[in-house]
Amino acid sequence: MSRIGKKPVVIPKEVKVEVKDGSIFVEGPKGKLNRKLSDRIKVETKDGQLFVSRVADTKMDRAMHGLFRALIAGMVKGVTEGFVKELEIIGVGFKASVSGNKLNMSLGFSHPVDIPIPAGLKIETPKPTQLTLRSADKELIGKVAAEIRAIYPPEPYKGKGIRYLGEHIKKKVGKAQATGK
């Protein structure tokens, strides 16, 4: 039995959960989320708790059991508290700003980089070199943060680039120091 899968998901009072037509709908103060459920998984609500169970005991069913329980728990947390990811931009002249529903970044390329902000995601720039992403959808926020980081990943020699706040980049010595002259 899956240890994660057999734990019930506690539903706070301000959250509404509805299961119908093979999908789960979660609505709370931070937004609405929905996800299609696998036909190998059953979801039931009792006494303010959500119970996830599996249809059979195959290897795939056991894997889906814990996965869907974790996904549903993330949905409930997202609509109550929300998720936050922070990125920092390091480099001379590198900066970012938000205008309308686009993120504008100057990263030393010959052109500015514009990224459309998807619905359900809020991007703030408290400093020109810092980005704060907020969303109720954990999957969306992780995907967008990874896409932004992939535009200019941190390089190991000078440390320039976009990185997650607090991410440690192992620096390498340059060619002049490596030869030992």
Secondary structure, 3 states (H helix, E strand, C coil): CCCCCCCCEECCCCCEEEEECCEEEEEECCEEEEEECCCCEEEEEECCEEEEEECCCCHHHHHHHHHHHHHHHHHHHHHHCCEEEEEEEECCCCEEEEECCEEEEECCCCCCEEEECCCCEEEEEEECCEEEEEECCHHHHHHHHHHHHHHCCCCCCCCCEEEECCCCCCCCCCHHHHHCC
